[in-house]
Amino acid sequence: MKQMSLFDEPTIVLPVNYYPEFLTKQEADALYQHCQQLQWQQNQIRMLGKIMPVPRLECIYGDEGCDYLYSKSVLLKPLPWTSALAQLRDRITAATGYSFRIVIGNQYRSGQDSIGWHSDNEPSMGFNPAIASVSLGSCRKFQIKPIGGRPTDFWLEHGSLLVMHPGCQSTHLHQVPKTNKVVSTRINLTFRPHVGKSR
Ligand SMILES: O=C(O)CCC(=O)C(=O)O
């Protein structure tokens, strides 16, 4: 019988980086408070010919004219950057070298709020966008998988940063699945590029 070796397990290389303590606890708490004051909306999405509520609240802030359409049915129109969001954007740019023109917020009110398998490949972000995602509040499972492959799980902690590098949206899908565990609110901020009107 063939001897098993540690190296028989495939090495998983993902086009993402995860920084669990990007923000200090104090910074993350203050940002969470700020985010609770943002203009959250319950949007409607068209899926399989039906109109239904998006299973989370959303908001968008960013440069003027950088409208964002996803799933051919949800149009988000950015409000002007708040100073806290602009500061966070600049800090992520300094840490990663990537530039961003919008931030989309997702608010998961309970374990029943979620986002299904998808990639963020909307043409308004241009070719091979880099996306940076900050998590606040309750910890939720984030899964990522190569298209047709097996998922890898991350637990996105309060104050963490997950960076999806250019190319990730063409080769991988990601999701935040529903959970029956009792979880309180989680807020996620995804900083994205945009090819819209320049400043
Ligand atoms: O909440 C998250 O961590 C993921 C959000 C997401 O996938 C998206 O906004 O496209």
The ligand as an SDF file (V2000), in Angstrom:
LIG
                    3D

 10  9  0  0  0  0  0  0  0  0999 V2000
  -20.0340   40.3160    3.5400 O   0  0  0  0  0  0  0  0  0  0  0  0
  -19.0330   39.8880    2.9950 C   0  0  0  0  0  0  0  0  0  0  0  0
  -18.0180   39.5960    3.6110 O   0  0  0  0  0  0  0  0  0  0  0  0
  -19.0190   39.6680    1.5040 C   0  0  0  0  0  0  0  0  0  0  0  0
  -19.7870   40.7040    0.7280 C   0  0  0  0  0  0  0  0  0  0  0  0
  -19.7920   40.4020   -0.7240 C   0  0  0  0  0  0  0  0  0  0  0  0
  -19.5100   39.3040   -1.1440 O   0  0  0  0  0  0  0  0  0  0  0  0
  -20.1530   41.4330   -1.6810 C   0  0  0  0  0  0  0  0  0  0  0  0
  -20.5340   42.5380   -1.2860 O   0  0  0  0  0  0  0  0  0  0  0  0
  -20.0730   41.1560   -2.8990 O   0  0  0  0  0  0  0  0  0  0  0  0
  1  2  2  0
  2  3  1  0
  2  4  1  0
  4  5  1  0
  5  6  1  0
  6  7  2  0
  6  8  1  0
  8  9  2  0
  8 10  1  0
M  END
$$$$
